[in-house]
Amino acid sequence: MTKLNLIAGEWMAGDTAIENRNPSDLTDVIGLFAQASVDQLSATLDRARNAQLEWAAYGLERKQAVLMSIGTELMSRAEELGRLLSREEGKPFAEGKGEVYRAGQFFTYYAAECLRQIGENADSVREGVEIDVRREPVGVVAVISPWNFPTATAAWKIAPALCYGNAVVWKPANLTPASAVALTEIIERQDIPKGLFSLVMGSGGAIGQRLVESPQVDAISFTGSVPVGKGIAAAAIQNLTKVQMEMGSKNALAVMDDADLDLAVSLALGGAFGGTGQKCTASSRLVVHAAIHDAFVEKLVAGAKSLKVGHALEEGTQMGPVVSEQQLQENLAYVELGQSERAELACGGQRLELQHDGYYMSPGVFVNTNNTMRINREEMFAPLTSVLKVDSYGEALTIVNDTNFGLTSGIVTQNLARATHFRRHARTGVVTVNLPTAGTDYHVPFGGRGDSSYGPREQGKAAAEFYTTVKTAYISAGTPI
């Protein structure tokens, strides 16, 4: 049975459907998923405007109850929906379960924010005039989310959009449609106006492009690649549509000569290979002080070789498959590229043939690399990491900052002064000290610099900047009696 799209408040089939297979076991067909038509997209956008006005008029506690209900259900079903997520995306079950639970926390956080929408007031420079400043919904929001965190990334966009009174038209990635339908089913059951929330699955070139070009969309929140992001920005500017984008990265973890070596290796392994390296926060560059370089590499390579690669749902799996055949081939091409650039592949980087037919790859470590190599300039989105040797903290900081991206960076050190200097001078939106570059909280801002991000920050109270617009009202009290 084909899973449907939610169009203008109704579940509808599309003109075509796509097949969704488990990357851990290609014989496992998860289902068929409808692809929305352009006419259906137009219909849902037409309905969204009226639904948004109705939703904006809901009382605060009524909105709060809706978001709380969504979040609570996600958390209570984390095991069930996490299993589904891992089955279609390929991350180990523990990560899938954790992602769904975290998505629920986004909704419960913004449920509370529904009651904290407090404005400002001021006296005017004119006598007898008072000023009221408040935030109002931006309108209809297009959410375009990626496959690597199919539930969590969508949640941290959808939850604040609804919290602040907006309608949402969601186009998820086609590689993970089952998780999208599951989340939509939960949202659709709530006390919301018909057509407030829509699911329009389809290709980026067809549905995605029409969505970002539509003058009926007031804001676009996108997470994906830099080229696609630039295309969205070019289309959005034609209608002066508000844009928020999280794109590529080339995150660096600096390991200093005074680092706890075992901690540093553990952070590097988790940051580089968690989620099969398919994270925008992955540690793809390991900048290591020469004094501990050889010992670090020895432990890192041994750790990478010991990671258990396997079926996402099997007990003990530490790294699942790559999400698709296309992604696997791109990853293997980067292995060849690195070797052609004279980087040494210390371990991994090969396709694996396991019990189940899937897109398996061994975690790879490049050594003897420099920061001019393409493997250290381009986002690979793969279970591959590079080690760069440096002679000083200053050289390490220079290399960390020598990138077109600027999402996350980290340092491993026991020197407080050095850690403080790094926090203040690393040119990234997120900085970590003695922690992985991957892993962020939901109640504080998230975003980067350079090619990594464009527009207002996501998450926490910072989300209000994107999902609302400011209104300033001047009130004359008249002549006092």
C-alpha positions as CSV (number, residue, x, y, z in Angstrom):
1,M,0.0,0.0,0.0
2,T,1.3,3.4,-1.0
3,K,1.9,6.0,1.7
4,L,0.2,9.3,0.9
5,N,0.9,13.0,1.1
6,L,-1.0,15.4,3.3
7,I,-2.5,17.9,0.9
8,A,-4.7,20.8,2.1
9,G,-5.7,18.7,5.1
10,E,-6.4,15.5,3.1
11,W,-4.3,12.4,2.6
12,M,-3.8,12.0,-1.2
13,A,-1.9,9.8,-3.6
14,G,0.4,11.4,-6.2
15,D,0.9,10.9,-9.9
16,T,3.9,8.6,-9.1
17,A,5.4,6.7,-6.2
18,I,8.9,5.8,-5.1
19,E,10.2,2.7,-3.5
20,N,12.0,2.9,-0.1
21,R,14.6,0.2,0.7
22,N,16.6,-0.5,3.8
23,P,20.3,0.4,3.2
24,S,21.2,-2.3,5.7
25,D,19.4,-5.0,3.8
26,L,18.4,-4.2,0.2
27,T,15.9,-7.1,0.1
28,D,13.8,-5.2,2.7
29,V,11.3,-2.9,1.0
30,I,10.0,-0.5,3.6
31,G,7.2,0.7,1.3
32,L,6.0,2.8,-1.6
33,F,5.6,6.6,-1.0
34,A,3.5,9.0,-3.1
35,Q,5.2,11.9,-5.0
36,A,3.1,15.1,-4.8
37,S,2.2,16.8,-8.1
38,V,2.6,20.5,-8.8
39,D,-1.1,20.9,-8.7
40,Q,-1.3,19.4,-5.3
41,L,1.4,21.7,-4.1
42,S,-0.6,24.7,-5.3
43,A,-3.7,23.4,-3.6
44,T,-2.0,23.0,-0.3
45,L,-0.4,26.5,-0.5
46,D,-3.8,28.0,-1.2
47,R,-5.2,26.4,1.9
48,A,-2.2,27.1,4.2
49,R,-2.8,30.9,4.2
50,N,-6.3,30.7,5.7
51,A,-5.3,27.9,8.1
52,Q,-2.4,30.0,9.3
53,L,-4.7,33.0,10.2
54,E,-7.0,30.6,12.1
55,W,-4.1,29.0,14.0
56,A,-2.6,32.4,14.9
57,A,-5.9,33.3,16.6
58,Y,-5.7,30.2,18.8
59,G,-5.1,30.9,22.5
60,L,-1.6,30.4,23.8
61,E,-2.6,27.4,26.0
62,R,-4.4,25.8,23.1
63,K,-1.2,26.0,21.0
64,Q,0.9,24.8,23.9
65,A,-1.3,21.7,24.3
66,V,-0.8,20.8,20.6
67,L,3.0,21.0,20.7
68,M,3.1,19.2,24.0
69,S,1.0,16.4,22.7
70,I,3.2,16.0,19.6
71,G,6.4,16.0,21.7
72,T,5.0,13.6,24.3
73,E,3.9,11.1,21.7
74,L,7.3,11.2,20.0
75,M,9.1,10.5,23.2
76,S,6.7,7.7,24.2
77,R,7.1,6.1,20.8
78,A,10.9,6.6,20.5
79,E,11.7,2.9,20.4
80,E,9.1,2.1,17.7
81,L,9.8,5.2,15.5
82,G,13.6,5.0,16.1
83,R,13.5,1.5,14.8
84,L,11.7,2.7,11.7
85,L,14.2,5.6,11.3
86,S,17.2,3.3,11.6
87,R,15.7,0.9,9.2
88,E,15.4,3.4,6.4
89,E,18.4,5.7,7.1
90,G,20.9,3.2,8.4
91,K,22.1,4.7,11.7
92,P,22.4,2.3,14.6
93,F,19.2,1.7,16.5
94,A,20.5,3.5,19.6
95,E,21.1,6.6,17.5
96,G,17.7,6.3,15.8
97,K,15.8,6.0,19.1
98,G,17.8,8.9,20.5
99,E,17.0,11.1,17.5
100,V,13.2,10.5,17.8
101,Y,13.3,11.2,21.6
102,R,15.3,14.4,20.9
103,A,12.7,15.5,18.3
104,G,10.0,15.1,21.0
105,Q,12.1,17.4,23.3
106,F,12.1,20.1,20.6
107,F,8.3,20.1,20.6
108,T,8.0,20.1,24.4
109,Y,10.5,22.9,24.6
110,Y,8.6,25.0,22.1
111,A,5.3,24.1,23.8
112,A,6.7,26.0,26.8
113,E,7.9,28.8,24.5
114,C,4.2,29.3,23.5
115,L,3.6,30.8,26.9
116,R,6.8,33.0,26.9
117,Q,6.0,35.2,23.9
118,I,6.5,38.4,25.8
119,G,7.0,41.7,24.0
120,E,8.6,45.0,25.0
121,N,7.4,48.4,25.8
122,A,9.1,51.8,25.8
123,D,8.3,55.5,26.3
124,S,8.4,57.5,23.1
125,V,10.6,60.6,22.7
126,R,7.2,62.3,22.2
127,E,5.3,63.2,25.3
128,G,2.2,61.2,25.9
129,V,3.1,58.4,23.5
130,E,3.8,54.9,24.5
131,I,5.4,52.2,22.4
132,D,4.5,48.4,22.2
133,V,6.9,46.1,20.4
134,R,5.8,42.5,19.7
135,R,6.4,39.6,17.4
136,E,3.8,38.2,15.0
137,P,3.9,35.1,12.8
138,V,5.8,35.4,9.5
139,G,3.1,33.4,7.7
140,V,3.5,30.3,5.6
141,V,6.8,28.6,6.1
142,A,8.4,26.1,3.7
143,V,10.5,23.5,5.5
144,I,13.0,21.5,3.4
145,S,14.8,18.9,5.5
146,P,17.6,16.4,4.9
147,W,17.8,12.6,5.2
148,N,20.6,12.3,7.8
149,F,18.5,13.5,10.7
150,P,15.0,13.0,9.1
151,T,13.0,13.5,12.3
152,A,15.2,15.7,14.5
153,T,16.1,18.3,11.9
154,A,12.5,18.5,10.7
155,A,11.3,18.9,14.3
156,W,13.7,21.8,15.1
157,K,12.1,23.7,12.2
158,I,8.5,22.6,12.5
159,A,8.2,23.0,16.2
160,P,9.2,26.7,16.4
161,A,7.2,27.5,13.2
162,L,4.0,26.2,14.8
163,C,4.9,27.7,18.2
164,Y,5.0,31.2,16.7
165,G,1.8,30.8,14.8
166,N,2.8,29.8,11.3
167,A,1.6,27.3,8.8
168,V,4.1,24.7,7.5
169,V,4.5,23.1,4.1
170,W,7.1,20.3,4.6
171,K,9.2,18.7,1.8
172,P,11.4,16.0,3.4
173,A,14.2,14.2,1.6
174,N,13.0,11.3,-0.6
175,L,15.6,8.9,1.0
176,T,13.7,8.9,4.3
177,P,10.0,9.2,3.5
178,A,8.8,6.7,6.2
179,S,9.9,8.9,9.1
180,A,8.3,11.9,7.4
181,V,4.9,10.1,7.2
182,A,5.2,8.9,10.8
183,L,5.8,12.5,12.1
184,T,3.0,13.9,9.8
185,E,0.5,11.4,11.1
186,I,1.2,12.5,14.7
187,I,0.9,16.2,13.8
188,E,-2.2,15.8,11.7
189,R,-4.1,14.2,14.6
190,Q,-3.8,17.3,16.7
191,D,-6.2,20.1,17.3
192,I,-5.0,22.2,14.4
193,P,-6.8,23.9,11.5
194,K,-7.2,21.8,8.4
195,G,-4.3,22.6,6.0
196,L,-2.1,24.2,8.6
197,F,0.5,21.4,8.2
198,S,1.2,19.8,4.9
199,L,3.5,17.0,3.7
200,V,4.6,17.2,0.0
201,M,7.0,14.5,-0.8
202,G,8.7,14.8,-4.2
203,S,12.0,15.6,-5.9
204,G,14.0,18.7,-5.3
205,G,14.0,19.6,-8.9
206,A,10.2,19.5,-9.2
207,I,8.4,20.0,-6.0
208,G,11.2,21.6,-4.1
209,Q,11.9,24.2,-6.8
210,R,8.3,25.1,-7.2
211,L,8.0,25.5,-3.4
212,V,10.9,27.9,-3.1
213,E,9.8,29.9,-6.1
214,S,6.2,30.3,-4.9
215,P,5.1,33.9,-3.9
216,Q,2.7,32.2,-1.4
217,V,5.6,31.2,0.8
218,D,6.8,33.8,3.3
219,A,9.8,32.0,4.7
220,I,12.0,29.1,3.7
221,S,14.0,27.0,6.2
222,F,16.5,24.7,4.5
223,T,19.1,22.2,5.5
224,G,21.3,20.6,2.8
225,S,24.2,21.2,0.5
226,V,25.8,24.5,-0.4
227,P,24.9,24.4,-4.2
228,V,21.2,23.7,-3.4
229,G,21.2,26.4,-0.8
230,K,22.5,28.9,-3.2
231,G,19.9,27.9,-5.7
232,I,17.2,28.4,-3.1
233,A,18.5,31.8,-2.2
234,A,18.5,32.9,-5.8
235,A,14.9,31.7,-6.2
236,A,13.7,33.2,-2.9
237,I,15.1,36.7,-3.6
238,Q,12.7,37.0,-6.6
239,N,9.9,37.2,-4.1
240,L,11.9,38.7,-1.2
241,T,11.1,35.5,0.7
242,K,12.8,35.2,4.1
243,V,15.5,32.5,4.1
244,Q,17.3,30.4,6.8
245,M,19.8,27.9,5.6
246,E,22.2,25.4,7.2
247,M,24.5,23.9,4.6
248,G,28.0,22.3,4.4
249,S,30.8,22.0,6.9
250,K,34.4,20.9,7.3
251,N,34.7,20.7,11.0
252,A,38.1,20.4,12.8
253,L,39.0,18.9,16.1
254,A,42.3,20.3,17.4
255,V,44.2,17.9,19.7
256,M,47.0,19.6,21.7
257,D,50.2,18.2,23.2
258,D,48.7,18.3,26.7
259,A,45.5,16.5,25.7
260,D,44.3,13.4,27.5
261,L,45.1,11.0,24.7
262,D,42.5,8.4,25.3
263,L,39.8,11.1,25.6
264,A,41.0,12.7,22.4
265,V,40.8,9.5,20.5
266,S,37.4,8.7,21.8
267,L,36.1,12.1,20.8
268,A,37.6,11.8,17.4
269,L,36.2,8.4,16.7
270,G,32.7,9.4,17.8
271,G,32.8,12.7,16.0
272,A,34.2,11.3,12.8
273,F,32.2,8.0,12.5
274,G,29.0,8.5,14.5
275,G,26.1,8.3,12.1
276,T,28.5,6.8,9.5
277,G,30.1,10.3,9.2
278,Q,26.8,11.6,7.7
279,K,26.6,14.6,10.0
280,C,27.0,18.3,9.3
281,T,28.9,18.4,12.7
282,A,31.2,15.4,11.9
283,S,34.9,15.7,12.8
284,S,36.4,15.4,9.3
285,R,39.7,17.2,10.1
286,L,41.8,16.1,13.1
287,V,44.5,18.7,13.7
288,V,47.0,17.0,16.0
289,H,50.1,18.4,17.7
290,A,53.3,16.8,16.5
291,A,54.3,15.9,20.1
292,I,51.5,13.3,20.3
293,H,50.7,12.8,16.7
294,D,52.2,9.3,16.2
295,A,50.6,7.9,19.5
296,F,47.3,9.5,18.5
297,V,47.3,8.1,15.0
298,E,48.2,4.6,16.3
299,K,45.3,4.6,18.8
300,L,42.9,6.2,16.3
301,V,43.6,3.7,13.6
302,A,43.2,0.8,16.1
303,G,39.9,2.3,17.2
304,A,38.6,2.7,13.7
305,K,39.5,-0.9,12.8
306,S,37.7,-2.2,15.9
307,L,34.4,-0.4,15.2
308,K,31.7,-3.0,14.4
309,V,30.1,-2.1,11.1
310,G,26.8,-3.9,10.5
311,H,23.0,-3.9,10.1
312,A,21.5,-0.8,11.8
313,L,19.1,-3.0,13.9
314,E,21.6,-5.6,15.0
315,E,22.8,-5.7,18.6
316,G,26.4,-4.3,18.9
317,T,26.5,-2.4,15.6
318,Q,28.5,0.8,16.1
319,M,28.4,2.1,12.5
320,G,25.6,1.3,10.1
321,P,25.6,1.5,6.3
322,V,25.8,4.6,4.1
323,V,22.4,5.8,3.2
324,S,22.4,5.0,-0.6
325,E,24.3,3.6,-3.5
326,Q,24.9,7.1,-4.8
327,Q,26.3,8.3,-1.5
328,L,28.5,5.2,-1.3
329,Q,30.0,5.8,-4.7
330,E,30.7,9.4,-3.9
331,N,32.5,8.3,-0.7
332,L,34.6,5.8,-2.6
333,A,35.5,8.5,-5.1
334,Y,36.8,10.7,-2.2
335,V,39.0,7.7,-1.1
336,E,40.5,7.6,-4.6
337,L,40.8,11.4,-4.7
338,G,42.7,11.4,-1.3
339,Q,45.1,8.8,-2.5
340,S,45.7,10.7,-5.8
341,E,46.5,13.7,-3.7
342,R,49.2,11.6,-2.0
343,A,47.4,11.3,1.3
344,E,48.1,7.9,3.0
345,L,45.0,5.8,3.7
346,A,46.0,4.3,7.1
347,C,42.9,2.1,7.3
348,G,39.4,1.5,5.9
349,G,37.7,3.3,3.1
350,Q,36.6,0.1,1.3
351,R,33.1,-1.2,0.5
352,L,32.3,-4.2,2.7
353,E,30.4,-7.3,1.9
354,L,28.6,-8.5,5.0
355,Q,25.8,-11.0,5.8
356,H,23.1,-8.6,4.5
357,D,23.4,-6.9,1.1
358,G,23.7,-3.3,1.9
359,Y,25.8,-0.1,1.4
360,Y,28.5,-0.9,3.9
361,M,31.8,0.8,4.1
362,S,34.7,0.6,6.6
363,P,35.7,3.7,8.5
364,G,38.7,5.4,6.9
365,V,41.5,7.5,8.2
366,F,43.8,9.5,6.1
367,V,47.2,10.6,7.4
368,N,50.1,12.7,6.0
369,T,47.6,15.2,4.7
370,N,47.7,19.0,4.4
371,N,45.0,21.6,4.4
372,T,45.3,22.3,0.6
373,M,44.1,18.9,-0.3
374,R,40.5,18.6,-1.6
375,I,39.7,16.0,1.0
376,N,40.4,18.7,3.6
377,R,38.5,21.5,1.7
378,E,35.3,19.7,0.6
379,E,32.5,18.2,2.7
380,M,32.7,14.4,2.1
381,F,29.7,13.4,4.3
382,A,31.4,10.0,4.7
383,P,33.0,7.8,7.4
384,L,36.3,9.4,6.4
385,T,38.5,11.7,8.4
386,S,42.0,13.2,7.9
387,V,44.8,13.8,10.3
388,L,46.9,17.0,9.9
389,K,50.1,17.4,11.9
390,V,51.0,20.8,13.4
391,D,53.9,22.1,15.5
392,S,52.1,24.6,17.7
393,Y,48.7,25.8,19.0
394,G,48.9,28.8,16.8
395,E,49.4,26.7,13.7
396,A,46.5,24.5,14.8
397,L,44.1,27.5,15.2
398,T,45.2,28.8,11.7
399,I,44.3,25.5,10.1
400,V,41.0,25.2,12.0
401,N,40.0,28.6,10.6
402,D,41.4,28.0,7.1
403,T,38.1,26.8,5.5
404,N,35.2,28.3,3.5
405,F,32.9,26.7,6.1
406,G,32.4,27.5,9.8
407,L,29.9,25.3,11.6
408,T,31.6,23.6,14.5
409,S,35.2,23.2,15.8
410,G,36.7,21.7,19.0
411,I,39.8,21.6,21.0
412,V,41.2,18.9,23.3
413,T,43.5,20.4,26.0
414,Q,44.0,20.7,29.7
415,N,45.2,24.3,29.4
416,L,42.5,26.7,30.5
417,A,44.1,29.7,28.8
418,R,44.5,27.9,25.6
419,A,40.9,26.6,25.7
420,T,39.6,30.2,26.4
421,H,41.7,31.6,23.5
422,F,40.3,28.9,21.2
423,R,36.7,29.6,22.2
424,R,37.1,33.2,21.4
425,H,39.1,32.9,18.2
426,A,37.8,29.8,16.4
427,R,35.7,31.2,13.5
428,T,32.8,28.8,13.8
429,G,29.2,29.1,15.1
430,V,29.7,26.3,17.6
431,V,32.9,25.6,19.6
432,T,33.5,22.7,21.9
433,V,36.2,22.1,24.6
434,N,37.0,18.5,25.5
435,L,33.9,17.4,23.7
436,P,33.1,16.1,20.2
437,T,32.3,18.5,17.4
438,A,29.1,16.6,17.0
439,G,26.3,16.9,19.5
440,T,24.3,20.1,20.4
441,D,21.5,21.0,22.7
442,Y,18.0,22.0,21.6
443,H,17.5,25.1,23.9
444,V,20.4,27.2,22.6
445,P,21.2,28.7,19.1
446,F,22.7,26.5,16.4
447,G,24.4,27.7,13.2
448,G,27.6,28.6,11.5
449,R,29.6,31.0,9.5
450,G,30.8,31.3,5.9
451,D,29.3,28.6,3.6
452,S,27.9,26.7,6.5
453,S,24.9,29.0,7.3
454,Y,22.9,31.9,6.0
455,G,20.2,33.8,7.8
456,P,19.1,33.7,11.5
457,R,20.1,31.0,13.9
458,E,18.1,27.9,14.5
459,Q,16.9,26.4,17.9
460,G,16.3,28.0,21.3
461,K,14.9,31.4,21.7
462,A,17.0,32.5,18.6
463,A,14.4,30.8,16.4
464,A,12.0,33.6,17.0
465,E,14.1,35.9,14.8
466,F,13.3,33.8,11.8
467,Y,9.7,32.5,12.5
468,T,8.3,35.9,13.4
469,T,8.2,39.5,12.2
470,V,8.4,42.5,14.5
471,K,5.6,45.0,14.8
472,T,6.1,48.4,16.6
473,A,2.9,50.2,17.7
474,Y,2.7,53.8,18.9
475,I,-0.2,54.7,21.2
476,S,-1.2,58.1,22.3
477,A,-2.8,58.2,25.7
478,G,-4.5,61.5,25.0
479,T,-4.7,64.4,27.4
480,P,-4.8,63.3,31.1
481,I,-7.9,64.2,33.1
